[in-house]
Amino acid sequence: MAGAKYIAAPVQALDDGISGLGNIRVLEDYAIELERKRRNYDAALLRLDRIIDRSARKESLLTRCGEILLEAGQLAEAEVDFAAARKAIDELPPRRRHTPAMRQMRAAIDNRIHSLRPHDDRE
């Protein structure tokens, strides 16, 4: 992976910006993506957990956690986060839950969960 060793400096610069300017989501999102790029999944998840703690809407963030956990090979943990994301969608008020975007997100989550479960070929 070319360039991975050069990611530490930009991550530090983003951390400095976040420290000086406050929790600016775009900086945090970019830092998460840099951590993913260098396969530092624990750091990416820690950053994402802090965002989740501050967020009222968690469904897309939990889905993102599940995706990171999949990248890290932590399938059982990914399934837990995908299930939590699905539950967050299900708990939305009907007018929010039934938007095309939420239906699409829920279908994608269901597909992810389904792909993580062993299939019985005898059926």
C-alpha positions as CSV (number, residue, x, y, z in Angstrom):
1,M,0.0,0.0,0.0
2,A,1.9,3.0,-1.3
3,G,1.9,6.1,0.8
4,A,0.6,4.5,4.0
5,K,3.7,5.4,5.9
6,Y,3.1,9.1,5.0
7,I,-0.4,9.2,6.6
8,A,0.8,9.8,10.2
9,A,1.6,13.5,9.5
10,P,-1.7,14.4,8.0
11,V,-3.6,12.5,10.8
12,Q,-1.6,14.5,13.3
13,A,-2.4,17.8,11.5
14,L,-6.1,16.9,11.5
15,D,-5.9,16.1,15.3
16,D,-4.2,19.5,15.8
17,G,-7.0,21.1,13.9
18,I,-9.7,19.3,15.8
19,S,-8.0,20.2,19.1
20,G,-7.8,23.9,18.2
21,L,-11.1,24.3,16.4
22,G,-13.3,21.8,18.1
23,N,-15.0,18.7,16.9
24,I,-15.4,19.6,13.2
25,R,-17.1,16.7,11.6
26,V,-15.4,17.0,8.2
27,L,-12.0,16.9,9.8
28,E,-13.0,13.9,11.9
29,D,-14.4,12.1,8.9
30,Y,-11.2,12.6,7.0
31,A,-9.1,11.4,9.9
32,I,-11.2,8.2,10.0
33,E,-10.7,7.6,6.3
34,L,-6.9,8.1,6.7
35,E,-6.9,5.6,9.6
36,R,-8.8,3.1,7.5
37,K,-6.3,3.7,4.6
38,R,-3.4,2.7,6.9
39,R,-5.5,-0.1,8.4
40,N,-5.5,1.4,11.8
41,Y,-9.0,0.1,12.5
42,D,-9.0,0.6,16.2
43,A,-8.1,4.3,15.9
44,A,-10.8,4.7,13.2
45,L,-13.4,3.0,15.4
46,L,-12.4,5.1,18.4
47,R,-12.9,8.3,16.4
48,L,-16.2,7.1,15.1
49,D,-17.4,6.1,18.6
50,R,-16.8,9.7,19.8
51,I,-18.9,11.0,16.9
52,I,-21.6,8.5,17.7
53,D,-21.7,9.6,21.3
54,R,-22.4,13.2,20.2
55,S,-24.9,12.4,17.5
56,A,-28.7,12.2,17.7
57,R,-29.0,10.1,14.5
58,K,-26.8,7.0,14.7
59,E,-27.9,4.7,11.9
60,S,-25.4,5.7,9.2
61,L,-22.6,6.0,11.8
62,L,-23.3,2.5,13.1
63,T,-23.3,1.2,9.5
64,R,-19.9,2.8,9.0
65,C,-18.7,1.1,12.1
66,G,-19.9,-2.2,10.7
67,E,-18.1,-1.6,7.5
68,I,-14.8,-0.8,9.3
69,L,-15.2,-4.0,11.4
70,L,-15.7,-6.0,8.2
71,E,-12.5,-4.5,6.8
72,A,-10.7,-5.5,10.0
73,G,-12.1,-9.1,9.7
74,Q,-14.2,-8.8,12.9
75,L,-17.4,-10.3,11.4
76,A,-19.3,-11.0,14.6
77,E,-18.7,-7.4,15.8
78,A,-19.7,-6.0,12.4
79,E,-23.0,-7.9,12.6
80,V,-23.7,-6.4,16.0
81,D,-23.2,-2.9,14.6
82,F,-25.2,-3.6,11.5
83,A,-28.0,-4.9,13.8
84,A,-27.8,-1.8,15.9
85,A,-28.0,0.4,12.8
86,R,-31.1,-1.5,11.6
87,K,-32.7,-1.0,15.1
88,A,-31.9,2.7,14.9
89,I,-33.7,2.9,11.6
90,D,-36.7,0.9,12.9
91,E,-37.0,3.3,15.9
92,L,-37.2,6.4,13.7
93,P,-40.6,8.1,13.4
94,P,-42.5,6.7,10.4
95,R,-42.1,9.8,8.3
96,R,-38.3,9.5,8.6
97,R,-38.1,5.7,8.6
98,H,-40.1,5.3,5.3
99,T,-38.0,7.8,3.2
100,P,-36.4,6.3,0.1
101,A,-32.9,6.8,1.6
102,M,-33.8,5.0,4.9
103,R,-35.4,2.1,3.0
104,Q,-32.3,1.8,0.8
105,M,-30.0,2.0,3.9
106,R,-32.1,-0.7,5.7
107,A,-32.0,-3.0,2.7
108,A,-28.3,-2.6,2.4
109,I,-27.9,-3.4,6.1
110,D,-30.1,-6.4,5.8
111,N,-28.0,-7.6,2.8
112,R,-24.8,-7.2,4.9
113,I,-26.3,-9.1,7.8
114,H,-27.5,-11.8,5.5
115,S,-24.1,-12.1,3.9
116,L,-22.4,-12.5,7.3
117,R,-24.6,-15.5,8.3
118,P,-23.8,-19.0,7.3
119,H,-26.2,-20.4,4.7
120,D,-27.7,-23.9,4.8
121,D,-27.5,-25.2,1.3
122,R,-30.0,-28.0,2.1
123,E,-33.0,-25.6,1.7
